Amino acid sequence: MSITTKTGDKGETSLLTGERVKKGGLRVDTYGTLDEVNSALGLARAFADKDDVAERIHELQKNLPRLMADFASNGEAEPRITMADVKALEDKCDDIESDLPEEHEFIIPGGSQSGAMLDLARTTARRAERCAWRLAAEENVAESDMIYLNRLSDYCYLLMRLEEDIYEDD
């Protein structure tokens, strides 16, 4: 089977349900932006100085196809991302955050290659979340997907702090 199907040459694509939609639609924009997050995470993992951070990124990347699949459906099927996944991500955030001091200033991105890429993943996740909220105003979107997407950017931020050893105000 060829990667070139030519079925999208007129500006449409298929959802997982087989439904044809415009490539410029909010649903496609949302899962496409999540694909960008996954790519930024892949770069961050490839450049990570800390094995623990690389492993955490890899585990996160394993969940992103399920989140993208939820957005690549018509929003009527049972979500692949559940509240248990949300809780697991929250626990991972808590685990990292419990070892970090309170912050009192903004962090300027670019302390390391991997950290900068994690920050890019964070900001791209925020853009995906904005897309998702616009979509949710018009179509059915699972609550678990929306919450997971919100926690995703938080986790990327905490991974950046962990990778760059940002424990104190500089």
ChimeraX attribute file (.defattr): number of C-alpha atoms within 10 A of each C-alpha:
attribute: neighborCount
match mode: 1-to-1
recipient: residues
	/A:1	4
	/A:2	5
	/A:3	5
	/A:4	7
	/A:5	8
	/A:6	8
	/A:7	11
	/A:8	14
	/A:9	8
	/A:10	9
	/A:11	11
	/A:12	16
	/A:13	18
	/A:14	16
	/A:15	17
	/A:16	13
	/A:17	12
	/A:18	11
	/A:19	12
	/A:20	14
	/A:21	16
	/A:22	15
	/A:23	16
	/A:24	11
	/A:25	13
	/A:26	21
	/A:27	27
	/A:28	24
	/A:29	20
	/A:30	24
	/A:31	23
	/A:32	17
	/A:33	21
	/A:34	25
	/A:35	19
	/A:36	17
	/A:37	28
	/A:38	24
	/A:39	15
	/A:40	21
	/A:41	25
	/A:42	20
	/A:43	17
	/A:44	28
	/A:45	23
	/A:46	14
	/A:47	15
	/A:48	23
	/A:49	16
	/A:50	13
	/A:51	11
	/A:52	13
	/A:53	18
	/A:54	21
	/A:55	13
	/A:56	15
	/A:57	22
	/A:58	17
	/A:59	11
	/A:60	17
	/A:61	17
	/A:62	11
	/A:63	14
	/A:64	19
	/A:65	18
	/A:66	15
	/A:67	22
	/A:68	22
	/A:69	17
	/A:70	24
	/A:71	28
	/A:72	22
	/A:73	20
	/A:74	17
	/A:75	17
	/A:76	12
	/A:77	12
	/A:78	9
	/A:79	19
	/A:80	18
	/A:81	24
	/A:82	17
	/A:83	15
	/A:84	10
	/A:85	16
	/A:86	20
	/A:87	15
	/A:88	13
	/A:89	18
	/A:90	16
	/A:91	12
	/A:92	15
	/A:93	19
	/A:94	14
	/A:95	12
	/A:96	14
	/A:97	16
	/A:98	9
	/A:99	10
	/A:100	16
	/A:101	11
	/A:102	11
	/A:103	11
	/A:104	8
	/A:105	8
	/A:106	7
	/A:107	12
	/A:108	8
	/A:109	14
	/A:110	15
	/A:111	15
	/A:112	16
	/A:113	18
	/A:114	27
	/A:115	27
	/A:116	20
	/A:117	25
	/A:118	32
	/A:119	25
	/A:120	23
	/A:121	28
	/A:122	26
	/A:123	17
	/A:124	20
	/A:125	26
	/A:126	21
	/A:127	18
	/A:128	26
	/A:129	23
	/A:130	16
	/A:131	19
	/A:132	25
	/A:133	16
	/A:134	14
	/A:135	19
	/A:136	17
	/A:137	9
	/A:138	10
	/A:139	15
	/A:140	13
	/A:141	22
	/A:142	19
	/A:143	14
	/A:144	19
	/A:145	24
	/A:146	20
	/A:147	17
	/A:148	22
	/A:149	22
	/A:150	18
	/A:151	20
	/A:152	24
	/A:153	24
	/A:154	19
	/A:155	24
	/A:156	26
	/A:157	20
	/A:158	24
	/A:159	27
	/A:160	28
	/A:161	20
	/A:162	19
	/A:163	24
	/A:164	19
	/A:165	12
	/A:166	16
	/A:167	13
	/A:168	10
	/A:169	11
	/A:170	6
